[in-house]
């Protein structure tokens, strides 16, 4: 912090011709201060109250035209007093001020060799913006339906890893859009068809979307279906060793109907294979 001696008068020099006072010498102005602040700002011809205003930031009386660097390198220019919101910048010759902009304006650089300026921000309003709809808050942008077409997607850009599970539903697929030629054989697995393949060799509980390879070669046993189900649930059952005719598999209905019947189903057909599709409480599990 600079400490100023306001009681020491600045030396004055008179012209031997006109007897008028000459401008105070720059080197003598510097002696007006006991110490300089780290930036080296000096404040000639400025009342003590304005020094304090600048140093402590307690007002706006400080005049820019009264300031220059103690090393004489640059100076401030500009009329008027500093006010809150002023910005100081170098205009290529001097440090000068840019007055406060209006509320909502943004400070814009105009590149090398140009002064900064205030610019009014372009307001973002809600509503339709062509292919995008903006919410009232401006925070949610929604791509309009049908905007992203096949021709706008690069080949191979949409991969399995970029699709959320269950994101591609039947309603989102155009009729006949998925053809055999578009499917790689290795990509079609039981898991991707929505089934989990399991092998069972003894009494077990079935769960929805299981593809059950039932092995009764050692003995007959019972497969218990779920106690509750939703329309569209599916369970596959396959006679793995072709032994259902000699060692039966019994499907316990567990409270739900099977083929409109409230009885368990005994599978006694060699090479049995069927998908059980849950319809409703009346039909229950329908064998397809």
N, C-alpha and C positions, 0 to 999 in steps of 0.2 A: 504494500500500500504506500503510495506517495504521501509525504508530509510536506505541506506547503507553508512558507512563512509569508503571510499576507501583510506583515508590517514593513517588510523591506521594499522600498520603492524601486521600481525599475529605473536604471540610468537613462537619461535623456540627452540628446546631442543637438546642438543648434547649428544652423548653417551660418558661416561667417559672412555670407552675402545678404541673406534675407532675415536673419535672426529667427527664422521659423524652426520649430523643433523637427528634427529628422526622425525617421522611423527607428524604433529601438533595435539595436543590433541583435541578431539571432543568438550569437554566443552569450550575450549578456542576459537574454531572456532565460536561458537555461539555469543561470545562477539564482534565479528567483525561487528555485525549489531546493529544499534540503536534500531530498532523495527523489529518484524517479521510480515509477512503477515498472514492473518487469517488461511491459510492452513498450515503454519509452514514450508514452503520450505526454505532451506538454500542452498547457492551456494558457496562452498569453492573452492579455487584455480581457480577461474574464473575471467577473466578481467572485469572491470566495463562495458565496451561496451556490453559484453554478458549478464550481469545482465539486462541492459536496454532493450536489444533485447527480452529477455524472458518476462519481465514485461509489456512492451508496445506492443509487437507483431510486431516489425518493421523490422523483418528480419529472417534469418534462421541460424545464427552463433552459437546459443546455442547448446552445446554438451550434450547429455543425460548422458554420463559417469560422468559428473560433478555435478549431482544432487542427493540429498537424503533428507529424512524427518528430521526435526529438532529433533523429538522425537526418531529417530533411528529405527522406526518400519519397514519401507520398503525403498527401494531405487530403482532408475531407473537403468536399464542396457541397453546396446546397443551401437553400434558404429555409428559414423556419426552424422550429424546434423538434427534437425527437419526441415521438409519441409511441405509446404501446403498439406493437405490431409492425414498426418500421424494420426494414431489412437493409443492411449496409452491404454494398458490393463495389467492385473495382470496375470503373468504366473505361479502362485503358489508360487513363491519365491520373485520376484521383479516386479516392474512396467517396462514394456518394450514397444517398439514401433512396430506397424505394418505399413509398408510403404504403400503409396497409391497404390491402385489397378489400373487396366486399365479401360478405359471408358466403362461403361455398366456393369461392374462387381457388384455383390451384396455381402455385408458383411454377412457371415454365422456363426452362432454359432454351435460349434461341441459338445455341451453338457457339463455337469459338468466334471471337471477334464481335459478339453481339451482347446486349444487355438483357438480363432476365426481365420477365414481365408477368403480370397476373393474367390468367385466362379463366374464363367462365367455363365450368365443367358442363359437359353435355349431359343433360338429365336422362336417366334411364326410367322410362315409364312402362307400366304393365300393358299387356295386350299382345296381339299378334305381330310378330316381326318377320313375316315371311315363313320360313321353315321352322322357326322357334317361337314358342309362346312364353312370355315372361310373367311371373306371378306379380301380384300387387305389391309385395315387399321388394321385388327385384332380386330375391335370393334364389328363387327356383326357376330354372330354365328347362323347358320341356320340348323335345324334338317332336314335331307334328307327325301324326300317323301317316305312313306311306312315304316319308321323305327319304329314308335310307333304302335304296333299291339295290338290286343285284349289280347294276351297271356302276354304282358308286362304290362298291366294295372291291378291293384288290383281291385277286385270286389267292386263296389260302389265308386271307386275313382273319377270318373267323374260325378259330380252332376249338377243339373240345374244351381246353383249359380256360378259354375265355367265356364259356357259357355256364351260367349257374345251373345247378341240377334242377331239372323240372322246368327250366325257363322256356324251352321250346315245346309248346303244347300243340295238340291237333288243330285247335282253332287258329293258331298262328301260321299254319302251313297251308299253302295254296293246294288245291286239288291236283294230284298227279305231279307235284313238285319234287317229291322224293322218288326217284326211279332207281332201278337196280344198277344202272350204269354209274350212278353217283355214290354208290356205297362200296367201300372196300371190304372184302370178306373178313379180314382180320378185325375190323372195327365192330362187327356185329357179334357180341358175346351175350351169354345168358344174363350176366349182370347188367349189361346196358339195356336189355329188354325188360328190366325191372324184376328179374327173378334171382334168387340165391340158390345155387345148386348144392344140395346136401345128400349124403348117403346115410340111410338108416338100416340097421340090422336087427333092431329089437324095439320093444315098446318105446314110443316117443310121442312128443307133442308137435303138431304141425303149426307153423306160423304163416301169416299172409305173405304172398309173393315168394314162396319157397318152391323149388323144383326138386321134388323128393324122389330119389332113386331108392326104392324099397326092396330090400333083399330078405326074402323069406326062405332061402335055401336051407337054413339050419332048423327053423321052426316057424310056426305061425305066430303072429303077434298083432298088437293093436296100435293103430295110429289115431291119436285124438286130435280132432279139429278144434279151432279156437272157440271159446265160449261166447264171443261177440264178433260181429263182422259188419262191414259197411258195403253198400251196393257197389259192385265193381271189384271187390277183393277177389283174388285168384290164388289157387293152390294147384300145382301139378303133381300127379302121382304116377310113377312108372314101375312096372314089374321088372326089376333089374336083371334077375336070373331066370325069368320065365318059369317061376315056381308057384305062382298064385293058385294054380289049379290043384296042386297037391298040398301046399301049405298056404292056407288062405291069409290074406291081409284084411283085417276088420277096421273100418273107419268109424270111430266113435263120434257121433254127431254133437255131443257135449251141449245139448239143450237146443240146438238149432236144427231145423228141418234139412233133410237131404232129399231132393227130388219130391217135394211136397209131403214127404213121409217123416213121421216122428220116430223112426227106427234107425238103428245103426246099419251101415252098408257093409256087406261081406263081399270082398273082391275075390272071385274064384275062377277068373278067366286067365288062362296062360297068355303072357305077353300083354297084360292089361296096361293101358296108358290112357289118361284122361286129365283134362283140366276141369277143376271144380270152380265155378263162377258163382259168387254170392249175388242173388237177385233181391230178395226181400224176406220179411219174416214169414210169409206164407210159403213161398217156393223154397226158400233157404238156399242151399248149395245146389246149383244146377250143373250136371255133368255134361261137358261139351267134348 
